[in-house]
């Protein structure tokens, strides 16, 4: 049987729920690949490139499923796995090292969006905040991680939106490395996630998902850590994903799809990705984040969108494998 190696983030003994989720992703791929007729091995990514080289020589895989989302518990190193695969000339699933670096560094990502006419909320760095004589507060601001996923550091037990420079400085003072965080304008409104799947015929936008917040009026509509990872929390139970929309939303949904495909093009995405949006109360569309390595586990938003499109797990994985072949052919 042809073998595919599934390499995932190495996990610490006390890894949190958002990191442990990668094991469910590995299982999702392994089950689908088995049905498709492939032999698999699920292995933590080694920290040493020589160990990786020996591992690849031992298994001689057709390709690698890249599920290396963090190294040493840090998303800052998300591009290292693909960079090593590229150096060793091993085909792998997902986006390139370059695309992963651009999208994981939130300031670089937003600067590239601006340069290409993609609207994103106003933002500034911790250094900008310290040096500025004044900060314009037409809307409140969030403090978000520069490198990690959007819910990282967004603890709903704490204040999450800030209305003054003094409040922001106080929030940054809680961080050991404040330069690893930045400020982003809080856009009150609707939240949408658009997943895209590659393949022989290029990217396909899957059915649009909206996250609907059943929160008290004074509670900010934010997908924080609890909303994403704590299944027993109020926030998790009251942030509901839906794929059902009234006819009047059709023009908006079409615009979201067009912008998602533009993001795919600008950032050089491949195989699968997700774009997160906010739409304010006046209908203006903002791209919050481009996730070039979104979670693909049985209960993930990506898989829910694919299933809404009528795709089985095996077909999702087959499309991802096809995209690897397209990328390899384009480089030869």
C-alpha positions as CSV (number, residue, x, y, z in Angstrom):
1,X,0.0,0.0,0.0
2,X,1.1,3.6,-0.7
3,X,2.0,5.3,2.6
4,X,1.1,8.8,3.8
5,X,2.8,10.1,6.9
6,X,0.6,12.3,9.2
7,X,2.9,14.6,11.2
8,X,1.3,16.7,13.9
9,X,2.4,19.3,16.5
10,X,4.5,17.7,19.3
11,X,2.4,18.1,22.5
12,X,3.5,18.8,26.1
13,X,2.1,16.7,28.9
14,X,-0.2,19.5,30.0
15,X,-1.2,20.7,26.5
16,X,-4.4,22.8,26.5
17,X,-7.6,21.9,24.6
18,X,-6.8,24.1,21.6
19,X,-3.5,22.2,21.1
20,X,-4.8,18.7,21.8
21,X,-7.4,19.2,19.1
22,X,-4.7,18.3,16.5
23,X,-4.9,14.7,17.6
24,X,-8.6,14.7,16.4
25,X,-7.5,16.2,13.1
26,X,-4.9,13.4,12.7
27,X,-7.5,10.8,13.4
28,X,-9.9,12.4,10.8
29,X,-7.2,12.2,8.1
30,X,-6.1,8.7,9.1
31,X,-9.7,7.3,8.9
32,X,-10.4,8.9,5.5
33,X,-7.0,7.8,4.1
34,X,-7.6,4.2,5.2
35,X,-10.9,4.2,3.3
36,X,-9.1,5.7,0.3
37,X,-6.7,2.8,0.4
38,X,-3.6,4.3,1.9
39,X,-1.4,3.1,4.7
40,X,-0.7,5.8,7.4
41,X,1.4,6.5,10.4
42,X,0.6,9.3,12.9
43,X,3.8,10.7,14.4
44,X,4.7,13.9,16.3
45,X,6.9,16.3,14.3
46,X,10.5,15.9,15.4
47,X,12.4,19.0,16.5
48,X,15.6,18.1,14.7
49,X,15.8,18.2,10.9
50,X,18.1,15.2,10.8
51,X,15.5,13.2,12.8
52,X,12.9,14.3,10.3
53,X,15.1,13.2,7.4
54,X,15.7,9.8,9.0
55,X,11.9,9.5,9.6
56,X,11.1,10.2,6.0
57,X,13.8,7.7,4.8
58,X,12.4,5.1,7.1
59,X,8.8,5.4,6.0
60,X,9.4,6.6,2.4
61,X,5.9,8.3,2.2
62,X,4.1,9.3,-0.9
63,X,3.5,12.6,0.9
64,X,3.1,14.2,4.3
65,X,-0.1,15.4,5.9
66,X,1.1,18.6,7.6
67,X,-0.7,19.1,10.9
68,X,2.2,21.0,12.5
69,X,0.3,23.9,14.0
70,X,2.6,24.8,16.9
71,X,6.2,24.0,17.9
72,X,7.2,24.4,21.6
73,X,3.6,25.5,22.2
74,X,4.1,28.5,19.9
75,X,2.2,29.4,16.7
76,X,5.1,31.6,15.7
77,X,6.8,28.6,14.3
78,X,3.9,27.3,12.2
79,X,5.8,27.7,9.0
80,X,8.8,25.6,10.1
81,X,7.4,22.2,9.2
82,X,6.6,23.1,5.6
83,X,9.9,24.9,5.3
84,X,11.7,21.7,6.2
85,X,9.5,19.6,3.9
86,X,10.3,22.0,1.0
87,X,14.0,21.8,1.8
88,X,13.8,18.0,1.8
89,X,11.7,18.1,-1.4
90,X,8.8,16.1,0.2
91,X,5.3,16.8,-1.0
92,X,2.9,17.9,1.8
93,X,-0.7,19.0,2.2
94,X,-1.8,22.5,2.8
95,X,-0.3,25.9,2.3
96,X,3.4,26.8,1.7
97,X,5.8,27.9,4.4
98,X,5.6,31.4,2.9
99,X,1.8,31.6,2.9
100,X,1.7,30.2,6.5
101,X,4.2,32.8,7.7
102,X,2.3,35.7,6.0
103,X,-1.0,34.7,7.4
104,X,0.2,33.8,10.9
105,X,1.9,37.2,11.4
106,X,-1.2,39.2,11.8
107,X,0.4,42.7,11.1
108,X,2.1,41.5,7.9
109,X,-1.2,39.9,6.9
110,X,-3.2,43.0,7.4
111,X,-0.6,45.2,5.7
112,X,-0.8,42.9,2.6
113,X,-4.6,43.1,2.8
114,X,-4.5,46.9,2.7
115,X,-2.0,46.9,-0.1
116,X,-4.4,44.8,-2.2
117,X,-7.6,46.6,-1.4
118,X,-8.9,44.1,1.1
119,X,-10.6,45.9,4.0
120,X,-9.6,44.9,7.5
121,X,-10.2,46.6,10.8
122,X,-7.9,49.4,11.9
123,X,-5.0,48.2,13.8
124,X,-1.7,49.3,15.5
125,X,1.1,47.7,17.4
126,X,2.0,48.0,21.1
127,X,4.9,50.2,20.1
128,X,2.5,52.4,18.1
129,X,0.4,52.7,21.2
130,X,3.2,53.6,23.5
131,X,4.7,56.3,21.2
132,X,1.4,57.8,20.1
133,X,0.4,61.1,21.8
134,X,-3.3,60.1,21.2
135,X,-5.3,57.2,19.8
136,X,-8.4,57.7,17.8
137,X,-11.3,55.9,19.5
138,X,-14.3,56.0,17.1
139,X,-14.7,52.4,18.1
140,X,-13.3,50.4,21.0
141,X,-10.3,48.1,20.5
142,X,-9.4,44.5,21.2
143,X,-6.0,43.2,22.2
144,X,-5.1,40.2,20.1
145,X,-2.1,37.8,19.7
146,X,0.2,38.7,16.9
147,X,1.0,35.1,16.1
148,X,-1.5,32.7,17.7
149,X,-5.1,31.8,16.7
150,X,-7.7,34.5,17.2
151,X,-9.1,33.2,20.5
152,X,-5.6,33.0,22.1
153,X,-5.5,35.3,25.2
154,X,-9.1,36.2,24.8
155,X,-10.3,35.1,28.2
156,X,-13.9,35.9,28.7
157,X,-13.3,36.3,32.4
158,X,-11.4,39.4,31.6
159,X,-12.4,42.7,30.0
160,X,-12.0,42.2,26.2
161,X,-12.8,45.6,24.7
162,X,-11.1,48.9,25.6
163,X,-12.1,52.5,25.1
164,X,-9.0,54.5,26.0
165,X,-5.2,54.4,25.7
166,X,-4.9,54.0,29.5
167,X,-7.1,50.9,29.4
168,X,-5.1,49.4,26.6
169,X,-1.8,50.1,28.4
170,X,-3.2,48.4,31.5
171,X,-4.2,45.4,29.4
172,X,-0.7,45.1,27.8
173,X,0.9,45.3,31.2
174,X,-0.5,41.9,32.0
175,X,1.6,40.3,29.2
176,X,5.1,39.1,29.7
177,X,5.9,39.9,26.1
178,X,3.5,42.8,25.1
179,X,5.2,43.1,21.7
180,X,3.6,39.7,20.8
181,X,0.2,41.4,20.9
182,X,-1.5,44.2,18.9
183,X,-4.6,46.3,18.9
184,X,-7.5,45.8,16.5
185,X,-10.6,47.9,16.1
186,X,-13.7,46.0,17.5
187,X,-16.3,45.7,14.8
188,X,-19.7,45.1,16.3
189,X,-21.9,43.2,13.9
190,X,-22.3,39.8,12.2
191,X,-19.5,37.2,12.1
192,X,-19.0,34.9,9.1
193,X,-16.5,32.1,8.3
194,X,-15.9,31.0,4.7
195,X,-14.0,27.8,4.1
196,X,-12.3,27.0,0.8
197,X,-11.2,23.7,-0.6
198,X,-8.6,23.3,-3.4
199,X,-8.3,20.5,-6.0
200,X,-7.9,19.9,-9.7
201,X,-10.0,22.9,-10.7
202,X,-8.7,25.4,-8.2
203,X,-10.3,26.7,-5.0
204,X,-14.0,26.2,-4.3
205,X,-15.8,28.3,-1.7
206,X,-17.9,26.1,0.6
207,X,-21.3,27.1,2.0
208,X,-21.1,30.3,4.1
209,X,-21.3,29.9,7.8
210,X,-22.4,32.6,10.3
211,X,-21.8,32.6,14.0
212,X,-24.8,33.9,15.8
213,X,-24.4,35.3,19.3
214,X,-27.1,34.8,21.9
215,X,-25.5,37.2,24.3
216,X,-26.8,39.9,26.7
217,X,-26.9,43.3,25.0
218,X,-23.9,44.6,27.0
219,X,-21.7,41.5,26.3
220,X,-19.3,42.0,23.3
221,X,-19.9,39.6,20.4
222,X,-16.5,37.9,20.5
223,X,-15.4,34.3,19.9
224,X,-13.1,34.1,22.8
225,X,-11.3,31.1,24.2
226,X,-14.4,29.7,26.1
227,X,-16.6,30.1,23.0
228,X,-14.3,28.0,21.0
229,X,-13.0,25.4,23.5
230,X,-15.0,25.2,26.7
231,X,-18.1,23.1,25.8
232,X,-19.7,23.7,29.2
233,X,-19.4,27.5,29.1
234,X,-22.2,30.0,28.5
235,X,-20.2,31.4,25.6
236,X,-19.8,28.0,23.8
237,X,-23.5,27.2,24.2
238,X,-24.6,30.6,22.9
239,X,-22.5,30.9,19.8
240,X,-24.3,28.9,17.2
241,X,-23.1,28.2,13.7
242,X,-25.7,28.4,10.9
243,X,-25.7,27.9,7.1
244,X,-29.3,29.2,6.7
245,X,-29.9,32.7,5.4
246,X,-32.8,34.7,4.1
247,X,-32.9,35.6,0.4
248,X,-32.1,39.3,1.2
249,X,-28.6,38.1,2.3
250,X,-27.7,36.7,-1.1
251,X,-25.8,39.8,-2.4
252,X,-23.8,39.9,0.9
253,X,-22.9,36.2,0.7
254,X,-21.8,36.6,-2.9
255,X,-19.5,39.5,-1.9
256,X,-18.0,37.4,0.9
257,X,-17.2,34.6,-1.6
258,X,-15.6,37.0,-4.0
259,X,-13.4,38.5,-1.2
260,X,-12.4,35.0,0.0
261,X,-11.2,34.0,-3.5
262,X,-9.3,37.2,-3.6
263,X,-7.6,36.4,-0.4
264,X,-6.7,32.9,-1.8
265,X,-5.1,34.6,-4.7
266,X,-3.2,37.4,-2.9
267,X,-1.8,35.1,-0.2
268,X,-1.0,32.2,-2.5
269,X,-3.2,29.7,-0.5
270,X,-3.5,26.0,-1.3
271,X,-5.5,22.9,-0.4
272,X,-7.7,24.4,2.3
273,X,-8.1,27.6,4.1
274,X,-10.7,29.8,6.0
275,X,-11.4,33.5,6.0
276,X,-13.1,35.1,9.0
277,X,-15.2,38.2,8.4
278,X,-17.1,40.8,10.4
279,X,-19.9,42.8,8.8
280,X,-20.8,46.0,10.7
281,X,-24.3,47.4,11.3
282,X,-24.0,49.5,8.1
283,X,-23.2,46.4,6.0
284,X,-19.4,47.2,5.6
285,X,-17.3,44.0,5.2
286,X,-14.1,43.5,7.1
287,X,-11.6,40.6,6.8
288,X,-10.6,39.7,10.4
289,X,-8.1,36.9,9.7
290,X,-7.0,34.4,7.1
291,X,-6.4,31.0,8.5
292,X,-4.1,29.1,6.1
293,X,-4.1,26.0,8.4
294,X,-7.6,25.7,9.8
295,X,-8.7,22.8,12.0
296,X,-10.0,19.8,10.0
297,X,-11.5,17.5,12.6
298,X,-14.9,15.8,12.6
299,X,-16.5,18.5,14.6
300,X,-14.7,21.5,13.0
301,X,-16.3,24.4,11.2
302,X,-14.5,23.5,8.0
303,X,-15.8,19.9,8.0
304,X,-19.3,21.2,8.8
305,X,-19.2,23.5,5.8
306,X,-17.9,20.7,3.6
307,X,-20.7,18.4,4.8
308,X,-23.2,21.1,4.1
309,X,-21.9,21.0,0.5
310,X,-22.5,17.2,0.4
311,X,-18.9,16.2,0.8
312,X,-17.9,13.1,2.8
313,X,-14.7,13.0,4.9
314,X,-13.1,10.8,2.2
315,X,-13.9,13.3,-0.5
316,X,-12.6,16.2,1.5
317,X,-9.2,14.4,2.0
318,X,-9.2,13.3,-1.6
319,X,-9.5,16.9,-2.8
320,X,-6.6,17.9,-0.4
321,X,-4.5,15.1,-1.9
322,X,-5.4,16.2,-5.4
323,X,-4.3,19.7,-4.6
324,X,-0.9,18.4,-3.5
325,X,-0.5,16.8,-6.9
326,X,-1.5,20.0,-8.7
327,X,1.2,21.9,-6.7
328,X,3.8,19.4,-7.5
329,X,3.0,19.4,-11.2
330,X,3.1,23.2,-11.3
331,X,6.6,23.2,-9.8
332,X,8.0,20.7,-12.4
